[in-house]
Amino acid sequence: MKLTTVRLVTIIAEPVLKDRLIHEIHALGAHGYTISEVHGEGTRGIHASQWQGGNIKIETLVSPEVADHILEAMADHYFPNYAVIAYVTDVQVMRGEKFA
């Protein structure tokens, strides 16, 4: 069994950003994603969007270079004006060629 290390980029954001974020991660080199509706509480307490159904969580498996590009885009385009967080984790996957 051969495992390949890739990066799991996780973005949690307001649902209004869903289409824009999906377009952006594709444009930056992600080949696919998984999206979920999520609920939670952060440093600011319960977020107003929870009254409208919570936030979204987008997860994508990408190369380290693509992960860096996605995080830079989040910092430049979203962090200043939206309730968005993003984080990266190294993960090992089978069929690593799908994510290169």
Backbone torsions as a table, in degrees:
resi	resn	phi	psi	omega
1	MET	NA	123.7	179.8
2	LYS	-106.0	124.1	177.2
3	LEU	-108.0	144.7	178.2
4	THR	-120.6	137.5	177.5
5	THR	-87.4	126.3	175.3
6	VAL	-131.5	179.7	179.4
7	ARG	-110.1	133.9	172.0
8	LEU	-96.0	112.5	176.6
9	VAL	-97.4	125.9	178.2
10	THR	-117.2	128.5	179.4
11	ILE	-123.2	127.2	174.8
12	ILE	-115.4	126.2	-170.7
13	ALA	-150.4	169.7	173.7
14	GLU	-64.2	140.7	-177.9
15	PRO	-60.4	-26.0	180.0
16	VAL	-62.7	-19.9	-178.3
17	LEU	-90.3	-2.1	-172.7
18	LYS	-49.4	-59.4	-175.6
19	ASP	-63.6	-40.5	180.0
20	ARG	-63.6	-44.6	180.0
21	LEU	-66.1	-41.7	179.1
22	ILE	-62.2	-44.8	177.6
23	HIS	-59.6	-43.9	-176.8
24	GLU	-66.4	-45.1	-178.5
25	ILE	-66.8	-33.4	174.3
26	HIS	-64.1	-46.4	-179.2
27	ALA	-62.2	-27.5	-179.3
28	LEU	-88.0	-2.8	173.1
29	GLY	118.5	-0.4	176.3
30	ALA	-71.8	139.3	-179.3
31	HIS	-92.4	-17.5	-179.0
32	GLY	-168.3	179.5	-177.9
33	TYR	-162.0	165.5	170.1
34	THR	-125.4	136.8	-179.1
35	ILE	-125.4	139.5	-179.8
36	SER	-137.2	153.8	170.2
37	GLU	-89.6	132.4	-176.3
38	VAL	-132.5	158.2	177.4
39	HIS	-132.1	149.3	177.4
40	GLY	178.0	-172.9	179.9
41	GLU	-138.8	136.7	179.8
42	GLY	-118.3	-156.8	-176.3
43	THR	-64.9	-23.2	-179.7
44	ARG	-93.5	3.5	-177.4
45	GLY	86.6	-162.2	-178.6
46	ILE	-68.9	129.9	-177.3
47	HIS	-83.5	143.9	-177.8
48	ALA	-55.9	-31.5	-177.0
49	SER	-66.3	-16.4	178.2
50	GLN	-64.9	-25.6	176.6
51	TRP	-68.4	-19.8	-177.9
52	GLN	-103.5	9.9	176.4
53	GLY	116.2	11.4	174.9
54	GLY	93.2	-166.2	179.9
55	ASN	-109.2	176.8	174.2
56	ILE	-112.4	151.1	173.7
57	LYS	-123.2	121.0	177.3
58	ILE	-109.2	128.8	177.4
59	GLU	-122.1	136.1	177.6
60	THR	-142.0	141.0	176.5
61	LEU	-100.1	122.2	-172.8
62	VAL	-144.6	171.6	174.6
63	SER	-71.0	161.9	177.0
64	PRO	-57.0	-38.0	-179.8
65	GLU	-64.5	-45.1	179.5
66	VAL	-65.5	-39.6	177.4
67	ALA	-57.9	-44.6	179.1
68	ASP	-61.2	-42.4	179.4
69	HIS	-63.7	-41.4	179.8
70	ILE	-64.3	-45.2	-179.7
71	LEU	-64.3	-38.5	176.5
72	GLU	-62.0	-42.5	178.8
73	ALA	-64.6	-40.3	177.9
74	MET	-60.9	-46.3	-178.8
75	ALA	-64.5	-40.5	-176.8
76	ASP	-77.0	-43.0	-169.7
77	HIS	-100.6	-22.5	-170.4
78	TYR	-121.2	-42.7	-174.7
79	PHE	-54.4	-41.4	-176.5
80	PRO	-66.2	-26.7	-170.1
81	ASN	-122.9	-7.6	-174.8
82	TYR	-133.5	160.7	173.7
83	ALA	-82.5	89.7	-177.0
84	VAL	-136.0	136.8	168.2
85	ILE	-127.6	155.1	178.7
86	ALA	-145.7	143.4	176.5
87	TYR	-148.5	160.7	-175.0
88	VAL	-127.5	141.2	176.1
89	THR	-133.7	136.4	171.3
90	ASP	-75.7	130.6	178.4
91	VAL	-133.0	157.2	176.1
92	GLN	-109.0	133.9	-177.9
93	VAL	-129.3	155.8	168.2
94	MET	-89.1	156.7	-179.2
95	ARG	60.8	46.5	-176.7
96	GLY	-58.8	-23.0	-179.9
97	GLU	-62.9	-20.5	179.1
98	LYS	-69.5	-19.6	-172.0
99	PHE	-113.5	4.0	-177.4
100	ALA	-86.0	NA	NA
